[in-house]
């Protein structure tokens, strides 16, 4: 029986206070222990904004792995790609994530390609609970169009690139413990669905 849960039916209009009390947070945190809640998914899925809301609801620190990589390298992600290439960036990303995963409990947002590494997936399985924010193509393109700091989309046909990324990455994202469909809905609702999914995985299944 799969341990993956998918949620997209929380009530609308929930505030951050309501999110905090929509699940038994004390029991959830007890079951989480020293593990991290690890958000995975493509660029534009909302890992940072939803991750921050979940971290706030659970009174946990929030860490963005891309920001940690930039701090370690003293370079922006686009500059790392431009100067060293994707392979070197991924190597640094693996090392940074391995360190971060030893520092839980926390809420950790990862880059879109991080979960493609088998080594990282194993580290997340040992030291975390993974949450995939799953979005459709139109939603992702609408969101990433607002930002220019996406190295993989600096092409003449970014939509085709995104479609290829979805085809390549969604099967592996599907290994996440919890799946939540992110869409044009209140961020509080999406965060509440993440908490529901975590509660089901950590509490209801035990």
N, C-alpha and C positions, 0 to 999 in steps of 0.2 A: 504494500500500500504506500502510495507516494506521500511524502511529508510536505508537499508544496500546497499552499493555500492561496486562493485567488479571491480578492474582495473588490467590490465596486458598488455597494448598496447602502452605504451609511446615509443617515438623514441629512438633509440640506440645512444650511444656515447655522452650522455649529460654530461657536466661538472657541477661542483658545482655551478658555476656562472649561467649556464643555468637553473639549478634546481631552483635557487632563483627567477628567473624571468619567470618561466613557468606558474605561476598563479598570480592572483592579491593578492599579499601577504598582502597588507594593509587592503583590505576588509576582507580577510580571518582572519586576526588577530583581526579586529574589531568584527567580528561575533563570534570568539572564546571567546573573553572577558577574564574573569578570569579562564576559564576552562583549563584543561590540555589535551594534546594529549597523549593518553595512548596506548602503544603498548602491544598487547597480542599475545600469540602463544607459541608453544613448544620450548624447548631448541634446538638451532641450526637454528632457523628460521631467525635470523639476527636482532633481536629487538634492540640490542645495537648499532651495526654499522649503521643500517638504521636510527635508532632514532637520533643518533648523526648528521647524514647528514641533516635530516629534521630540527632538532633544529638549526643547523648552517644556513640553508637556511632562516629560519624564525627569526633568531636572538633571540632565546629563550634559556633559560638554559636547559641542559639535565641532568636528574636524573636517575640513575639505582637503582631500589628499592632493589635489592640484596646487593648492596654496602651500602645502608643506613641501612639495617638490620645488616650487618656485623659491621658497625660502632656503632650502638646502643648496640649490644650484645658483641662487642669486640671478636667475634669468626667468623671463616669462615663458609660458608654455610655447607660444608661437616661435620665440627665439630659440628655444631648445630644439624644436623640430627643424628649424631652418639651419642651425649651425651643426647639429649632431645627427640629425635623422631620426626616424621613428624607432629604429631598433635600439639605439642608445637611450632614447627617452623611455622606452618600455622597460629596459633593464633598471634604470634609476627608479621608475615607478614601482617595480616589484620590490626593490630594496626598501623604499620608503614605506610601502604598505605592510611589509613584513614587520617593520619596527612598530608602526602604528597599531597593528593588530595585537601586539603584546601589551598595550597600554590601556585596555578597556577597564571598566565599562565606559562606552562613549557611543555617540552616533557618528558614523563615518561615511562621507560621500566620496565615491570613487569616480575616476575618469571613465569615459565610455568604453575604452579598450582594456581596462584593467582586468576584468573578469574573464578575458580571453586566455589569460595565462593559467595553465593547469596548476602551476605552483601557487599562484595567488588563490585560485579556487579552493585548493586544499587548505591553505592557511586560513581562509575565511571559514571553511567548514570546521576547522579545529577551534578557532578563536572568535567566531562571530555567528550571527544570524543574518542571512542575506535577504534583502528586500528588492525585488525588481519593480521599478516604476515603468510600466509598459504603455507605450503611446503609439497611435497610428501615424502614418507618414504625414498627413496634412497638419496634424497638431505639431509635430516636431518641426516641420519646415516653417510654419508660422512663427514659432518661437525663436528658432536659430536665425531667422532673417533679420532679427533686431540686433544681432551682435556680429562683430567682425573678427572675433578672436578664436575662430574655429579652424585650425590649420588644415584639417582633412576636407573642409568644404571650400577651400580656396581654389575652385576649378570653374570651368565654364558651365558645368551642369551639376550643381550641388544636389539637386533632387535625385539624380541618378546615383550619385555617391551615397546619399542617405539610404536609398533603396537597397544598394549593395551591402551597406553596413547592417541594415535590418536583416537581410537574408543570411549574412555571415554570423551575426552575433545573437539573434533572438533564440536560436536553439540552445546556446550555452547559458544565456540569461534565464532560460526556462528551468535551469537547475536550482534557481534560488528557492529558499524556504518559503517565502511569501511573495505573491504576485498581486500588485494593485494596478488597476487600469487608471492611468492619469489622462485627463481630458479637460475640456473647457468647463470646469466645475470649480467651485470654491476650494481654495487651497486648504481651508480648515476641514472640508469634507474629505479630501484626499488624505490628509494627515490622520483623520479619525479612522479611515479605512485601514491605514497602515497599522495603527494601534490595535484595531480589531484583529487584523491578520496576525500580528505578533502575539496577541493574547491567545488566539486559537492555537498557534504553533507551540508556544511556551507553556501554556496553562491547560487548555482543553485536551491536548494530546497526551497529558501526563497524569 
